Amino acid sequence: MKLKIILAIAALLAITGTAFAQAVATPAVASNSASASSWLAGAQAGYNWQQGVWVYGLEADISATHLNSQANTVLPGIFAVPANVNADIDWYGTVRGRVGWSSGPFLLYGTGGLAYGHVSLSSSLSAFPPPLFLSAQTSAVRTGWVAGGGISYLWQPNVIVSLDYQYVDLGTVNLASSATSGGAGFSTQSASTNGFRR
């Protein structure tokens, strides 16, 4: 059985994400979605052990990013009602198990586990007449899941070069606000964000 400890620094990787927005203003309904890409910089640590050609490991990482997506929608009706949603992920991390198959210096592996990160979400809707403006925002550390895979190459005894893919889902963040306008009518809005890839 071989034991290996891995410590790596990841920098300037591209990630993409999606946001979904839905704004509801009785009786009009509309929805929209947006995607974004951003930089990624962070650190990763892990512990692997090998049994024959099989490699097992535990890994943890944390990354800073500025994954921001924005969607604009116009609700149909007699008067156009603009709605806007903005979703932002500042940082995220994962704690994962890893199982792989090695052949010489190459390792092909799958990984999955817990994901966590900071998600901010804001939404606004404005209408005239009657004058109505709705705005809501929320920010929270969310937990979810991560799954992916990749290939690693043992370049030197303590240097590993990897190419990997991760799908991170921090769950769904919802927000809603409501208001009455002049005692006549009721409007609500909601927005959610989930899922991004590294």
C-alpha positions as a Markdown table, in Angstrom:
| # | Residue | x | y | z |
|---|---|---|---|---|
| 1 | Met | 0.0 | 0.0 | 0.0 |
| 2 | Lys | 1.4 | 3.4 | -1.0 |
| 3 | Leu | 0.5 | 6.5 | 0.9 |
| 4 | Lys | 0.6 | 9.9 | -0.8 |
| 5 | Ile | -0.2 | 13.4 | 0.5 |
| 6 | Ile | -1.3 | 16.0 | -2.0 |
| 7 | Leu | -1.2 | 19.8 | -1.6 |
| 8 | Ala | -2.0 | 21.9 | -4.6 |
| 9 | Ile | -2.9 | 25.4 | -5.5 |
| 10 | Ala | -5.5 | 26.1 | -8.2 |
| 11 | Ala | -5.5 | 29.5 | -9.9 |
| 12 | Leu | -7.3 | 31.2 | -12.8 |
| 13 | Leu | -9.6 | 28.4 | -13.9 |
| 14 | Ala | -12.8 | 29.2 | -15.8 |
| 15 | Ile | -16.1 | 28.3 | -14.2 |
| 16 | Thr | -19.6 | 28.8 | -15.5 |
| 17 | Gly | -23.0 | 29.0 | -13.7 |
| 18 | Thr | -26.6 | 29.6 | -14.2 |
| 19 | Ala | -29.3 | 31.6 | -12.5 |
| 20 | Phe | -33.1 | 31.3 | -12.9 |
| 21 | Ala | -35.4 | 34.2 | -12.4 |
| 22 | Gln | -39.2 | 34.3 | -12.2 |
| 23 | Ala | -41.2 | 37.4 | -11.6 |
| 24 | Val | -45.0 | 37.2 | -11.1 |
| 25 | Ala | -47.3 | 40.2 | -11.3 |
| 26 | Thr | -50.9 | 39.3 | -11.4 |
| 27 | Pro | -52.1 | 38.4 | -14.0 |
| 28 | Ala | -48.8 | 38.4 | -16.0 |
| 29 | Val | -46.2 | 35.7 | -15.6 |
| 30 | Ala | -42.7 | 35.5 | -17.1 |
| 31 | Ser | -39.4 | 33.7 | -16.5 |
| 32 | Asn | -35.8 | 34.0 | -17.7 |
| 33 | Ser | -32.4 | 32.5 | -17.1 |
| 34 | Ala | -28.8 | 33.6 | -17.4 |
| 35 | Ser | -25.3 | 32.1 | -17.3 |
| 36 | Ala | -22.0 | 33.5 | -16.4 |
| 37 | Ser | -18.3 | 32.7 | -16.3 |
| 38 | Ser | -15.6 | 33.9 | -14.0 |
| 39 | Trp | -12.1 | 33.3 | -12.7 |
| 40 | Leu | -11.3 | 30.9 | -9.8 |
| 41 | Ala | -8.4 | 30.9 | -7.4 |
| 42 | Gly | -8.0 | 28.7 | -4.4 |
| 43 | Ala | -6.2 | 25.9 | -2.5 |
| 44 | Gln | -6.7 | 22.1 | -2.3 |
| 45 | Ala | -5.4 | 19.5 | 0.1 |
| 46 | Gly | -5.9 | 15.8 | 0.0 |
| 47 | Tyr | -4.7 | 12.4 | 1.2 |
| 48 | Asn | -4.6 | 9.3 | -1.1 |
| 49 | Trp | -3.7 | 5.7 | -0.6 |
| 50 | Gln | -3.2 | 3.0 | -3.2 |
| 51 | Gln | -4.1 | -0.7 | -3.2 |
| 52 | Gly | -2.9 | -2.3 | -6.4 |
| 53 | Val | -4.2 | -0.2 | -9.4 |
| 54 | Trp | -6.9 | 1.4 | -7.2 |
| 55 | Val | -6.5 | 4.7 | -5.6 |
| 56 | Tyr | -8.7 | 6.0 | -2.8 |
| 57 | Gly | -8.6 | 9.5 | -1.3 |
| 58 | Leu | -10.1 | 12.4 | 0.6 |
| 59 | Glu | -9.8 | 15.9 | -0.7 |
| 60 | Ala | -10.9 | 19.4 | 0.5 |
| 61 | Asp | -10.6 | 22.7 | -1.4 |
| 62 | Ile | -11.7 | 26.3 | -1.0 |
| 63 | Ser | -11.9 | 28.8 | -3.9 |
| 64 | Ala | -12.6 | 32.5 | -4.3 |
| 65 | Thr | -14.5 | 33.6 | -7.4 |
| 66 | His | -16.8 | 36.3 | -8.7 |
| 67 | Leu | -19.5 | 34.3 | -10.5 |
| 68 | Asn | -22.2 | 36.8 | -11.2 |
| 69 | Ser | -25.2 | 36.4 | -13.5 |
| 70 | Gln | -28.0 | 38.9 | -14.3 |
| 71 | Ala | -31.3 | 38.3 | -16.1 |
| 72 | Asn | -33.8 | 40.9 | -17.2 |
| 73 | Thr | -37.4 | 40.2 | -18.1 |
| 74 | Val | -40.3 | 42.2 | -19.3 |
| 75 | Leu | -43.7 | 40.9 | -18.1 |
| 76 | Pro | -46.4 | 41.0 | -20.7 |
| 77 | Gly | -49.6 | 43.0 | -20.3 |
| 78 | Ile | -51.1 | 46.3 | -21.0 |
| 79 | Phe | -48.1 | 48.0 | -19.4 |
| 80 | Ala | -44.6 | 46.5 | -19.8 |
| 81 | Val | -43.3 | 45.6 | -16.3 |
| 82 | Pro | -39.5 | 45.2 | -16.2 |
| 83 | Ala | -38.0 | 42.7 | -13.8 |
| 84 | Asn | -34.4 | 42.0 | -12.9 |
| 85 | Val | -32.5 | 39.3 | -11.0 |
| 86 | Asn | -28.8 | 39.2 | -10.0 |
| 87 | Ala | -27.1 | 36.1 | -8.5 |
| 88 | Asp | -23.5 | 36.1 | -7.2 |
| 89 | Ile | -21.2 | 33.4 | -5.7 |
| 90 | Asp | -18.2 | 34.9 | -3.9 |
| 91 | Trp | -16.5 | 31.7 | -2.7 |
| 92 | Tyr | -17.1 | 28.0 | -2.4 |
| 93 | Gly | -15.5 | 24.9 | -1.1 |
| 94 | Thr | -15.8 | 21.1 | -1.2 |
| 95 | Val | -15.0 | 18.1 | 0.9 |
| 96 | Arg | -14.9 | 15.0 | -1.4 |
| 97 | Gly | -14.1 | 11.3 | -1.6 |
| 98 | Arg | -12.2 | 10.1 | -4.6 |
| 99 | Val | -11.8 | 6.7 | -6.2 |
| 100 | Gly | -9.5 | 6.2 | -9.2 |
| 101 | Trp | -7.7 | 3.7 | -11.4 |
| 102 | Ser | -3.9 | 4.2 | -12.0 |
| 103 | Ser | -1.7 | 3.1 | -14.8 |
| 104 | Gly | 1.9 | 4.1 | -14.4 |
| 105 | Pro | 2.0 | 7.9 | -13.8 |
| 106 | Phe | -1.7 | 8.4 | -14.9 |
| 107 | Leu | -4.7 | 8.3 | -12.6 |
| 108 | Leu | -8.3 | 8.4 | -13.9 |
| 109 | Tyr | -10.8 | 9.2 | -11.1 |
| 110 | Gly | -14.3 | 10.1 | -10.0 |
| 111 | Thr | -15.1 | 12.3 | -7.1 |
| 112 | Gly | -18.1 | 13.5 | -5.1 |
| 113 | Gly | -19.2 | 14.9 | -1.7 |
| 114 | Leu | -20.2 | 18.0 | 0.1 |
| 115 | Ala | -20.2 | 21.5 | -1.3 |
| 116 | Tyr | -20.6 | 24.8 | 0.5 |
| 117 | Gly | -20.4 | 28.4 | -0.5 |
| 118 | His | -21.7 | 32.0 | -0.2 |
| 119 | Val | -24.6 | 32.9 | -2.4 |
| 120 | Ser | -26.2 | 36.3 | -2.8 |
| 121 | Leu | -29.4 | 36.9 | -4.7 |
| 122 | Ser | -31.3 | 40.1 | -5.4 |
| 123 | Ser | -34.4 | 40.9 | -7.5 |
| 124 | Ser | -36.5 | 43.9 | -8.4 |
| 125 | Leu | -39.7 | 44.6 | -10.3 |
| 126 | Ser | -41.2 | 48.0 | -11.1 |
| 127 | Ala | -44.6 | 48.9 | -12.7 |
| 128 | Phe | -46.5 | 52.1 | -13.6 |
| 129 | Pro | -49.5 | 52.6 | -13.3 |
| 130 | Pro | -50.2 | 52.2 | -10.5 |
| 131 | Pro | -46.8 | 53.1 | -9.1 |
| 132 | Leu | -45.3 | 49.9 | -7.7 |
| 133 | Phe | -41.7 | 48.9 | -6.9 |
| 134 | Leu | -40.7 | 45.6 | -5.4 |
| 135 | Ser | -37.1 | 44.8 | -4.3 |
| 136 | Ala | -35.7 | 41.9 | -2.3 |
| 137 | Gln | -32.3 | 40.5 | -1.6 |
| 138 | Thr | -30.8 | 37.7 | 0.4 |
| 139 | Ser | -27.3 | 36.4 | 1.2 |
| 140 | Ala | -26.4 | 33.1 | 2.9 |
| 141 | Val | -23.8 | 30.3 | 3.2 |
| 142 | Arg | -25.4 | 27.3 | 1.5 |
| 143 | Thr | -24.6 | 23.6 | 1.4 |
| 144 | Gly | -25.1 | 21.2 | -1.4 |
| 145 | Trp | -23.3 | 18.5 | -3.3 |
| 146 | Val | -20.5 | 18.1 | -5.8 |
| 147 | Ala | -19.7 | 15.4 | -8.4 |
| 148 | Gly | -17.1 | 15.1 | -11.1 |
| 149 | Gly | -14.0 | 13.4 | -12.4 |
| 150 | Gly | -10.7 | 13.9 | -14.0 |
| 151 | Ile | -7.2 | 12.7 | -14.9 |
| 152 | Ser | -4.0 | 13.3 | -13.1 |
| 153 | Tyr | -0.4 | 12.8 | -14.2 |
| 154 | Leu | 2.4 | 12.2 | -11.7 |
| 155 | Trp | 5.1 | 14.5 | -13.2 |
| 156 | Gln | 7.5 | 14.4 | -10.3 |
| 157 | Pro | 7.3 | 12.5 | -7.0 |
| 158 | Asn | 5.7 | 15.5 | -5.3 |
| 159 | Val | 4.2 | 17.3 | -8.4 |
| 160 | Ile | 0.8 | 16.2 | -9.9 |
| 161 | Val | -0.8 | 17.9 | -12.9 |
| 162 | Ser | -4.5 | 17.4 | -13.2 |
| 163 | Leu | -7.4 | 18.1 | -15.5 |
| 164 | Asp | -10.8 | 17.8 | -13.8 |
| 165 | Tyr | -14.4 | 18.7 | -14.0 |
| 166 | Gln | -16.8 | 19.4 | -11.1 |
| 167 | Tyr | -20.5 | 20.1 | -11.0 |
| 168 | Val | -21.4 | 22.0 | -7.9 |
| 169 | Asp | -25.0 | 22.5 | -6.8 |
| 170 | Leu | -25.5 | 24.7 | -3.7 |
| 171 | Gly | -29.2 | 24.1 | -3.7 |
| 172 | Thr | -31.9 | 26.7 | -4.5 |
| 173 | Val | -32.0 | 30.1 | -3.0 |
| 174 | Asn | -35.4 | 31.8 | -3.1 |
| 175 | Leu | -36.6 | 35.2 | -2.3 |
| 176 | Ala | -40.0 | 36.9 | -2.5 |
| 177 | Ser | -41.6 | 40.2 | -1.8 |
| 178 | Ser | -45.1 | 41.5 | -2.1 |
| 179 | Ala | -46.9 | 44.8 | -2.1 |
| 180 | Thr | -50.3 | 46.2 | -2.6 |
| 181 | Ser | -50.8 | 49.3 | -4.7 |
| 182 | Gly | -53.5 | 51.7 | -3.7 |
| 183 | Gly | -55.4 | 48.9 | -2.0 |
| 184 | Ala | -56.1 | 47.3 | -5.4 |
| 185 | Gly | -53.9 | 44.5 | -6.6 |
| 186 | Phe | -51.2 | 42.3 | -5.2 |
| 187 | Ser | -47.8 | 41.6 | -6.9 |
| 188 | Thr | -45.2 | 39.0 | -5.9 |
| 189 | Gln | -41.8 | 38.2 | -7.3 |
| 190 | Ser | -39.3 | 35.3 | -6.8 |
| 191 | Ala | -35.9 | 34.3 | -8.0 |
| 192 | Ser | -33.6 | 31.3 | -7.5 |
| 193 | Thr | -30.0 | 30.3 | -8.3 |
| 194 | Asn | -28.4 | 26.8 | -8.5 |
| 195 | Gly | -25.7 | 24.7 | -10.2 |
| 196 | Phe | -22.3 | 25.7 | -11.6 |
| 197 | Arg | -19.4 | 23.8 | -13.2 |
| 198 | Arg | -15.6 | 24.1 | -12.7 |
